[in-house]
């Protein structure tokens, strides 16, 4: 097979990302059942959930630098194998440690997808990188919507988290089959002829390091909040719709708005620039968090819309700005950014779990504890707003000087 099938590779990469998102979206709905079935504290579940992020970071650190050497196809094969292992192990989990390690395998699989797919997308579409990265990453929140609805409807008919996990094996087998024996392009860095030394040098440039540091906080804001959102607002949704209606619907709503935002991101990025979009995202995510922390009932969904519009542009535009402004960083740069992002998400999980435990003890009310927990995350968005404002003004000044 000599021909690179661009559309098939892109669409199958999107399907692999959907599996990554399914594991994230369904896991958000598993937090409360795991706490009840295995008698786990919030901090313990936080460590289990956080393991997916640590596994992701581990995969990015190991395979990110090796994508150029191993090839994109081999890293995708590793992702497929780890998804099968992690999902199967989760189905038969019996407590903390089996959940811990099975979730880590899923994290490694998810990180391998990201390590391979981001440079694949930039290699397939070298003249339209940021827009295509937004379109690709649209399938992460879209997958969370699918996963959240799976959790909701299967819970409604009394089917538990083990069968819900088994459902994810189906799209996993499909993307593995579609990728099988396909020809993959070489990474952009290899095609351009840039040396490995040039790539390493680009990854320690001031702009790259600045973006990498900010990635910790953008990811913690998005992934940390979304992973805990169902647990934090379970009582609020029950009060609105009645018992049995899962708070996973808030995560579904947020993810649907994020998917739509990324779908139309091309014109937005063109008008505001990638850095301008990041400034917008930081401000709106902070406003959304505050509104959610003081909202309840139907108003909570309106507040969540503001938050979703904020975080929706974070991840793909962080990668897009690096790909556009520091192109020599190549596959390694994208891997580092993704790995640091999930490191931020990993750190956020037990921290949010601990804060939630403390606030629950303080207030004796789950709803008040959830609202108080969210207010701590606003600190991250305040820092990001200042950081991106500085970067935006700096680059605008440079453009004026160049003109």
Beta strands, then each sheet from edge to edge (+ up, - down):
end
